[in-house]
Amino acid sequence: MDELDSAIIRHLQLNARQSNRELARQIGVAPSTSLERVRSLEERGVITGYHAELDLAALNRHYQAFIAAQVRPLSRTVITAFQEAVSKLPEVVGVFVVAGGDDFLIHVAVQNNEALHAFLMDRLSQRREVVGFRTIVIFQHAPTALLSALPEANAQRPAAPSSGRGPLRARSAGRAPTDG
C-alpha cells in the first residue's frame, strides 16, 4: 500500500460507481495507471467487492436494534451453524461473533417495535442453542468515517533515514521506479 493506493481506496469508498477515467482525474494519474492499480488491489484482496448502500427507512425498516445473544454449548460447530442460520434471516443486517459476556451481536432492522418483538419471540428465542439475549434499540445512527486505507503495520514501520534533501515526495504515477 502506498499513497496512490490509499487515494484510490478513499475515492472508491466515496463513490464506487465512478468511471475509471473520473477516478484517474481525481487522483491525478493516467487512466491506465488507475485501472492497473484498482485491478492490483482487487487481485491482492484489498478490494473484495462493490455494493449498493441502502436506505433502510425507504425499505420500511425504520426500527433498528442490536441483540446481544449467548449460545450454548460453546463450540465451533454451534457458533458457525448459528451464525449461518441467523445471517439468512430477512431482518438481520449483520452478525458479529464477539468476546466477553455475549457470544453474538446481531444487527436487525424491522418495521416497528412489534416486528422486533416478533423477531425475538418467534425466531431467536425458539432456537435451542440460545440461552439468553438482550436488546439494545438504536435511536440514531451517524455514518462513520471512511476506513483508513493504510494498514496499521505501515503506520508502525520505523521511519527511513533522512537523506537531508527535505520531505519525501510520492513517486510520479504511471512511471516505474528506476534503480540508481
ABEGO torsion letter per residue (X at the ends): XBAAAAAAAAAAAABAABBAAAAAAAAGBBAAAAAAAAAAAAAAGABAEBBBBBBAAAAGBABBBBBBBBBOBBBAAAAAAAAAAAAABAABABBBBBBEABABBBBBBBABAAAAAAAAAAAAAABAABABBBBBBBABBBBBBBBBABBAAAAABBBBBBAGAEBBBBBBBGBBBBBX
